[in-house]
Amino acid sequence: MGDSEEQMRDFRTEVQERAARDHGRDRNSIRVLQGVQPIVGWTDADAAEKLAQLRAQISLDDALVKLGRLLHADEPLDSRASAVDVLAAHRGATGSVGFEDMLASVSARRGYTVADLAIEQALNQLHPQLVGSPASVADELEHLFRSEAADGFIVMPALYHSSFDEFVDGVVPELQRRGIFRTHYTGTTLREHLQA
């Protein structure tokens, strides 16, 4: 995961430090759940093929229209333009400074054109993708958890409902075998589960 892992860890640290500094909270009581998009296959090669097929199904024209709507662009976006420049020209359009900062940061780091950003936004909303067999995806999740890049995860599906089914049927049992995912719930609320 490299770059994404470092960003996740930095984000988690920042949230915990701000909660302590600005709100008097115990930083260790703050749980940061990171968004990830698992692409799970029976094998790593199967998962890579599944990702390639998903990517091939995205229409660049449709993705550009969607990105243009997100940025409230009055005219069609130039797919060859620098994503950083286009984002700067539409600053404030989404109503979320943090979201726009993230788009600009990722676009600058990866050297994205508007076409690149449109495709990635359509495919995964720029969440880190974990691509592989259930064991490989579990390896990455376990690493992120144990390296304190995340306290848990929000699973962003590539396809409804099959992505959830593949994750629940393949990855969850693997995480349970490793002892890092619960096998039953003791509370009745999300807060109780996060505090456990």
Contacts in CASP RR format, 6 or more apart in sequence:
PFRMAT RR
TARGET T0000
AUTHOR 0000-0000-0000
METHOD contacts of the structure
MODEL  1
MGDSEEQMRDFRTEVQERAARDHGRDRNSIRVLQGVQPIVGWTDADAAEK
LAQLRAQISLDDALVKLGRLLHADEPLDSRASAVDVLAAHRGATGSVGFE
DMLASVSARRGYTVADLAIEQALNQLHPQLVGSPASVADELEHLFRSEAA
DGFIVMPALYHSSFDEFVDGVVPELQRRGIFRTHYTGTTLREHLQA
1 8 0 8 1.000
1 128 0 8 1.000
1 130 0 8 1.000
1 140 0 8 1.000
1 143 0 8 1.000
1 144 0 8 1.000
3 109 0 8 1.000
4 128 0 8 1.000
5 143 0 8 1.000
5 144 0 8 1.000
5 147 0 8 1.000
5 149 0 8 1.000
8 34 0 8 1.000
8 128 0 8 1.000
8 144 0 8 1.000
8 149 0 8 1.000
8 150 0 8 1.000
9 147 0 8 1.000
9 148 0 8 1.000
9 149 0 8 1.000
11 32 0 8 1.000
11 34 0 8 1.000
12 32 0 8 1.000
12 34 0 8 1.000
12 148 0 8 1.000
12 149 0 8 1.000
12 150 0 8 1.000
12 151 0 8 1.000
15 30 0 8 1.000
15 32 0 8 1.000
16 27 0 8 1.000
16 28 0 8 1.000
16 30 0 8 1.000
16 32 0 8 1.000
17 27 0 8 1.000
19 25 0 8 1.000
19 27 0 8 1.000
19 30 0 8 1.000
20 26 0 8 1.000
20 27 0 8 1.000
29 195 0 8 1.000
31 151 0 8 1.000
31 152 0 8 1.000
31 194 0 8 1.000
32 150 0 8 1.000
32 151 0 8 1.000
32 152 0 8 1.000
33 150 0 8 1.000
33 151 0 8 1.000
33 152 0 8 1.000
33 153 0 8 1.000
33 154 0 8 1.000
34 128 0 8 1.000
34 144 0 8 1.000
34 149 0 8 1.000
34 150 0 8 1.000
34 152 0 8 1.000
34 153 0 8 1.000
34 154 0 8 1.000
35 127 0 8 1.000
35 128 0 8 1.000
35 153 0 8 1.000
35 154 0 8 1.000
35 155 0 8 1.000
35 156 0 8 1.000
36 127 0 8 1.000
36 128 0 8 1.000
36 129 0 8 1.000
36 130 0 8 1.000
36 141 0 8 1.000
36 144 0 8 1.000
36 153 0 8 1.000
36 154 0 8 1.000
36 155 0 8 1.000
36 156 0 8 1.000
37 124 0 8 1.000
37 125 0 8 1.000
37 127 0 8 1.000
37 128 0 8 1.000
37 129 0 8 1.000
37 130 0 8 1.000
37 155 0 8 1.000
37 156 0 8 1.000
37 157 0 8 1.000
37 158 0 8 1.000
38 129 0 8 1.000
38 130 0 8 1.000
38 131 0 8 1.000
38 137 0 8 1.000
38 155 0 8 1.000
38 158 0 8 1.000
38 163 0 8 1.000
38 166 0 8 1.000
38 167 0 8 1.000
38 171 0 8 1.000
39 47 0 8 1.000
39 50 0 8 1.000
39 51 0 8 1.000
39 54 0 8 1.000
39 129 0 8 1.000
39 130 0 8 1.000
39 131 0 8 1.000
39 132 0 8 1.000
39 158 0 8 1.000
39 163 0 8 1.000
40 47 0 8 1.000
40 132 0 8 1.000
40 133 0 8 1.000
40 134 0 8 1.000
40 137 0 8 1.000
40 163 0 8 1.000
40 166 0 8 1.000
40 167 0 8 1.000
40 170 0 8 1.000
40 171 0 8 1.000
41 47 0 8 1.000
41 50 0 8 1.000
41 132 0 8 1.000
41 133 0 8 1.000
41 134 0 8 1.000
41 166 0 8 1.000
42 133 0 8 1.000
43 132 0 8 1.000
43 133 0 8 1.000
44 131 0 8 1.000
44 132 0 8 1.000
44 133 0 8 1.000
44 136 0 8 1.000
46 132 0 8 1.000
46 133 0 8 1.000
47 131 0 8 1.000
47 132 0 8 1.000
47 133 0 8 1.000
47 136 0 8 1.000
47 137 0 8 1.000
48 131 0 8 1.000
48 132 0 8 1.000
51 129 0 8 1.000
51 131 0 8 1.000
51 158 0 8 1.000
54 123 0 8 1.000
54 158 0 8 1.000
54 159 0 8 1.000
55 119 0 8 1.000
55 123 0 8 1.000
58 119 0 8 1.000
58 122 0 8 1.000
58 123 0 8 1.000
60 79 0 8 1.000
60 115 0 8 1.000
60 118 0 8 1.000
60 119 0 8 1.000
62 122 0 8 1.000
63 115 0 8 1.000
63 118 0 8 1.000
63 119 0 8 1.000
63 121 0 8 1.000
63 122 0 8 1.000
64 76 0 8 1.000
64 77 0 8 1.000
64 79 0 8 1.000
64 114 0 8 1.000
64 115 0 8 1.000
64 118 0 8 1.000
65 76 0 8 1.000
66 118 0 8 1.000
66 121 0 8 1.000
66 122 0 8 1.000
67 77 0 8 1.000
67 114 0 8 1.000
67 117 0 8 1.000
67 118 0 8 1.000
67 121 0 8 1.000
67 122 0 8 1.000
68 76 0 8 1.000
68 77 0 8 1.000
70 93 0 8 1.000
70 94 0 8 1.000
70 121 0 8 1.000
71 77 0 8 1.000
71 86 0 8 1.000
71 87 0 8 1.000
71 90 0 8 1.000
71 93 0 8 1.000
71 94 0 8 1.000
72 90 0 8 1.000
72 93 0 8 1.000
73 90 0 8 1.000
73 93 0 8 1.000
77 86 0 8 1.000
77 114 0 8 1.000
77 118 0 8 1.000
78 86 0 8 1.000
78 114 0 8 1.000
79 113 0 8 1.000
79 114 0 8 1.000
79 115 0 8 1.000
79 118 0 8 1.000
80 113 0 8 1.000
80 114 0 8 1.000
80 115 0 8 1.000
81 113 0 8 1.000
81 114 0 8 1.000
82 107 0 8 1.000
82 111 0 8 1.000
82 112 0 8 1.000
82 113 0 8 1.000
82 114 0 8 1.000
83 103 0 8 1.000
83 104 0 8 1.000
83 107 0 8 1.000
83 111 0 8 1.000
83 112 0 8 1.000
83 113 0 8 1.000
83 114 0 8 1.000
83 116 0 8 1.000
83 117 0 8 1.000
84 104 0 8 1.000
84 107 0 8 1.000
84 108 0 8 1.000
84 111 0 8 1.000
84 112 0 8 1.000
86 114 0 8 1.000
87 100 0 8 1.000
87 103 0 8 1.000
87 104 0 8 1.000
87 107 0 8 1.000
87 117 0 8 1.000
88 104 0 8 1.000
91 100 0 8 1.000
92 100 0 8 1.000
93 100 0 8 1.000
94 100 0 8 1.000
102 126 0 8 1.000
103 117 0 8 1.000
103 121 0 8 1.000
103 126 0 8 1.000
106 112 0 8 1.000
106 120 0 8 1.000
106 126 0 8 1.000
107 116 0 8 1.000
107 117 0 8 1.000
110 116 0 8 1.000
112 120 0 8 1.000
120 126 0 8 1.000
123 158 0 8 1.000
124 156 0 8 1.000
124 158 0 8 1.000
125 156 0 8 1.000
127 156 0 8 1.000
130 136 0 8 1.000
130 137 0 8 1.000
130 140 0 8 1.000
130 141 0 8 1.000
131 137 0 8 1.000
134 170 0 8 1.000
134 171 0 8 1.000
134 173 0 8 1.000
134 174 0 8 1.000
135 174 0 8 1.000
137 167 0 8 1.000
137 171 0 8 1.000
137 174 0 8 1.000
138 171 0 8 1.000
138 174 0 8 1.000
138 175 0 8 1.000
138 178 0 8 1.000
141 153 0 8 1.000
141 171 0 8 1.000
141 175 0 8 1.000
142 175 0 8 1.000
142 178 0 8 1.000
142 180 0 8 1.000
144 150 0 8 1.000
144 153 0 8 1.000
145 151 0 8 1.000
145 152 0 8 1.000
145 180 0 8 1.000
151 194 0 8 1.000
155 163 0 8 1.000
155 164 0 8 1.000
155 167 0 8 1.000
157 163 0 8 1.000
157 164 0 8 1.000
172 181 0 8 1.000
175 181 0 8 1.000
176 182 0 8 1.000
176 183 0 8 1.000
182 193 0 8 1.000
182 196 0 8 1.000
185 193 0 8 1.000
186 192 0 8 1.000
186 196 0 8 1.000
187 193 0 8 1.000
187 196 0 8 1.000
END
